[in-house]
Amino acid sequence: MQHGQVIAYASRQLKPHEKNYPTHDLELAAVVFALKIWRHYLYGVSCEIFTDHKSLKYIFTQKDLNLRQRRWLELIKDYDLTIQYQPGKANVVADALSRKSSGLSGIQLTSDDFLIRDMERLQLEVISSNGLDLAQMSIQSSLETRIQEAQKSDSDYSKLIAQIGSGKTPKLRISDSGAIFCKNRLWVPVFGDLRQEILYESHHSGYTVHPGSGKMYADMKLLFWWPGMKKDVAEFVSRCEACQLVKAEHQRPVGLLQSLPIPEWKWEEVTMDFTMGFPRSRQGHDAIWVVVDRLTKSAHFLPIRQTDSVERLAQVYVKEIVRLHGVPRVIVSDRDGRFTSRLWKGIQQGLCMKLHFSTAFHPQTDGQSERTIQVLEDLLRLCVLDFGGNWEDHIPLIEFAYNNSFQSSIGMAPYEALYGRKCRTPLTLTEVGDRQALGAPFADETAQKISLIKERLKAAQDR
């Protein structure tokens, strides 16, 4: 501290051998630690050290010192300092740091204005209950509040309020907080440039990874509304330089294709394929194993080595797929040697599974995996362009973005088809009124959703 103002805080965990130190040595070690790290502040000037360990005040006059204390005393004598005793109740700042619990996110309630001011200067926010090692952190986006404030500052706000009051706009409503909604979607005004912020977050975020205009609009329209939003989304995506560089045109193939029968339930029938040729990652992987559920279109992207044995692939399959979804009844794959080998077929037979092979020279039979691989490669390129770094580090968020994005063939996101609802992202933290996924109503809703998915898949095949 200088002139009553805190300059810096410091603390560290005890080393294994220091845990055996007596209390007196630990308190002296803290003094030595502070002198070493702040030598550039303290050397050559007069300073005072405040401690709640009273015996340290007499360290310079003690006669019986062990070798460790003598060594530290030689270092301390290089400084022009005095040691003052301060009771623990008055030494609240250092006491709070020394009692920090590893792994807990908490605050200690205090009425000490100096401590509060110092914590605010460090941008620390702490909440704690009396003596309980139990912490709860609630995450809430400020976006909804900012949109509501922008609504009231927008020139169209009073006009819309009048129209709602007269009944001219039945789709619009006013919430208890005064915010304007179009059904359950929050109206985003022009004021405050929040529309561009939402468009940017919906397209460039690591949770979405550059979706196309159709997917992006399908996700945004669940939460937000403004006139001409679909057109704005299309224009925003068309101006994305990364999308123009990376993404390829995808047109419907000509000719007659024989579609596979639609599965009856989730993760009963899966497709799988490999995509190769990646630079070797820090983890040593240079390929990705793509596994897709044929009903919900949910997918897993598993980094592997091209040289992995069949036994290793079987271990990965059980760990990442069977662990989460159980054993599929049917697998559709290409004629890769890893799938056609006798050992792999033996594993499938041991798990009571059937293995369907793609027609030779016709990978479109497993078109689902081929299309997913195209999307995966596009997302990887976009992530590396936007965020840089090791490609394998982006796989978890890419898998999340793929599964949480709208799929036209099923009319919803794969996560919604799999779990009954989409997963949360920073943009959806403002969503209110989550549905309860409990009891018979949820089971009925799930069965209805599966029937709807099968109808949409049939319609997509007929197209």
JOLIN-V58466 format. One record per pair of residues at least 24 apart in sequence whose C-alpha atoms are under 8 Angstrom apart, sorted by the first residue. I is the first residue (numbers start at 1). J is the second residue. Records with the same first field share a line. If there is no record, write none. Layout:
# JOLIN-V58466
I->J + J
This chain:
# JOLIN-V58466
6->118
10->34
11->97 + 98
24->53 + 55 + 56
25->69
27->53 + 56
28->56 + 69
29->72
32->72 + 75 + 76
35->76
42->79
43->78 + 79 + 80
44->79 + 80
45->79 + 80
46->79 + 80 + 81
47->80 + 81 + 82
48->81 + 82 + 83 + 84
49->81 + 82 + 83 + 84
50->83 + 84 + 85 + 86
51->83 + 84 + 85 + 86 + 87 + 91
52->85 + 86 + 87 + 88 + 91
53->85 + 86
54->85 + 86
56->83
57->83 + 84 + 85
104->133 + 135
105->135 + 136 + 137
106->135
139->429
140->429 + 430
141->426 + 427 + 429 + 430
143->427 + 430
144->430
147->187 + 188 + 189 + 194
148->178 + 179 + 180
150->189 + 191 + 192
151->179 + 180 + 187 + 188 + 189 + 191
153->191
154->189 + 190 + 191
182->225
184->222 + 223
185->221 + 222 + 223 + 224 + 225
186->223 + 224 + 225
187->224 + 225 + 226
188->224 + 225 + 226
189->226
198->427
199->233 + 236
201->427
202->427
203->237
206->383 + 397 + 398 + 401
207->397 + 398 + 400 + 401 + 425
208->398 + 400 + 401 + 402 + 404 + 405
209->379 + 382 + 383 + 398 + 401
210->243 + 379 + 382
211->405
212->237
213->237
215->405 + 406 + 407
216->405 + 406
218->406
219->405 + 406
223->428 + 431
242->382 + 385
243->382
246->378 + 381 + 382
247->378
258->365
259->365 + 461
262->294 + 295 + 454 + 457 + 458
263->294 + 295 + 454
264->295
265->295 + 450
266->293 + 294 + 295 + 296 + 418
267->293 + 294 + 295 + 296 + 325 + 326 + 328
268->293 + 327 + 328 + 329 + 330
269->293 + 294 + 295 + 328 + 329 + 330 + 331 + 332
270->294 + 328 + 330 + 331 + 332
271->331 + 332 + 333 + 366 + 368 + 369
272->331 + 332 + 333 + 334 + 369
273->333 + 334 + 369 + 370
275->373
276->306
281->390 + 391 + 392
282->390
290->369 + 372 + 373
291->369
292->368 + 369
294->368
295->453 + 454
296->410 + 414 + 415 + 417 + 418 + 453
297->403 + 414
298->403 + 414 + 415 + 418
299->399 + 402 + 403
300->399
301->395 + 399
303->392
310->338 + 343 + 344
314->344 + 347
327->351 + 353
328->353
329->353 + 354
330->354 + 355 + 356
331->355 + 356
332->356 + 357 + 358 + 366
333->357 + 358 + 366
334->358 + 359 + 360 + 363 + 366
335->360
409->456 + 457 + 460
410->453 + 454 + 456 + 457
411->453 + 456
417->449 + 450 + 453
420->446
